[in-house]
Amino acid sequence: MPIAGKALDVLVVLVQNRGRLIDKDELLSRVWTGTIVEEANLSQSIFTVRKILGDNPKDHRYIATVQGRGYQFVAPVTELTGETLHTLERRKDRRRIPS
């Protein structure tokens, strides 16, 4: 299932700040810059990200909730270099070529 829109933006902020608690106000201001939104919008985006990742609020495999404060990305993250990305793209392209 692809991820897009604000759910993707929320995931990006959490992963970029992995291991650090991001409070709700910071997430709202970084994802919905210059827009007044309800906290429900953030909750819905977190729900969507968890669903796509196969996570749930009780297991905290990817996103931990700190009640009343915010969220934290808790899974290990591996950063890929440009060379690694190029290799992955080539593999993906080879699978598309009919034999």
N, C-alpha and C positions, 0 to 999 in steps of 0.2 A: 504494500500500500504506500503510495507516494505521500510525502509531507510537503505542504506549501503554506503560503500565507503567513498569518501571525503565529501559527503553531511552529512553523520553521524558524521564525524570528526568535521566539521564546527559547527554542532548543539551542539555537546558536549562542544566545547570551548565556544560557546556563553552561554549555560546554566550554565556551571561552573562559568562564569563571569557575571551572570545575573545582570542587572541594571548598568553595567559599559560599556561605549563605548569602543569597541575593534576596533582599527584602522585596515585598510586593510593590511598594512605591517605586523602587528602582527599576524593577521589571516593567511596570506600567509605563514609566517615563522613557525607558530605552526602546520599548517595542512600539508603543503608541505615541511617539514623539509629537508634542504640541496638540494632542487630542485629549479631550476629556472622555474617559471611558469608565465603565463600572468594573469592579473587581471580578464580577461574573465573567467578563471577557477573558481575563487572565485564567480563571479557573477552567473555562472551557478549553482554552489553548493547552493548558497542562493536561487536562483529560485526554485531548486528542493526541498529544505527544506520547503519553503513557500507553494509550491504546495501540498506536503504531509500533512502539518499542516492545509491546507485550509486557509492560510493567503494571504494577498496581500500587496504590498508596500504602499497603500494609507490608509489602516485600522490600520496597526501596532498593531495587536492583539498579535503577538508573537515576530516579529523581526522588529525593527525600523531601518530605514536607515538615517544616517546623511550624507547628500550629500557631496561627496568629502573627507569624513573622515573615515567612517566605519559603523559598525552595533552594535546594542544593543538588547539583549533579554529582552523583557519588560513584559512578562506574569508571573503570580505567579508560583512558583515552590515549590512542596512539596517533601521533601526528605523522602524516605521510609527506615525504619530500616530493618535489616535482618529478624526480626520476621514478619513484615508486608509482606515482599517479600515471605517468606515461606507460609503465609496464602493465598496470592494471587495464588501461585503455586498450592497449594492443591485444591483451588476452580477450577482452570483451569483444573487440572487433573480429578476432579470429573465430570466435564462436558463431558469429553472424554469417560468415562466408559459407555458402552451401558446398558440400563436397561432391 
